[in-house]
Every structure is written in structure tokens, then in C-alpha cells.
Amino acid sequence: MHPLHHLSFGVADLALAGRCCDAALANGGRDTCHAAFVIGPAGHAIEAVCKAPG
């Protein structure tokens, strides 16, 4: 199944990206085995992107 939409948003650091992923999973998202990338309950791909140095 392909996602309906791919939503991507910037976050300040990797810890926040992880918390976004945890929150999505806790609210019905499905894990995709990619960091901070989930399929939401409505079928949309949701991604938190951090471009800060590691």
C-alpha cells in the first residue's frame, strides 16, 4: 500500500525526531523500520527530518 500523502517536517535535533516517531506510534501509526518515519492511521506517510550534525 502506498501512502496517500508524504508529510515531512523539520525538527531541531535527533531526540525530538525520536519523540515524534514515538508519539505517532502511540497514536495508531505503523512502524516502517526507518528512523522517524511512520504511516499514520489515515494512511499518510509522516516523517520528522533533522539536519543538525549528529
Secondary structure, 3 states (H helix, E strand, C coil): CCCCCEEEEECCCHHHHHHHHHHHHHCCCEEEEECCEEECCCCCEEEEECCCCC
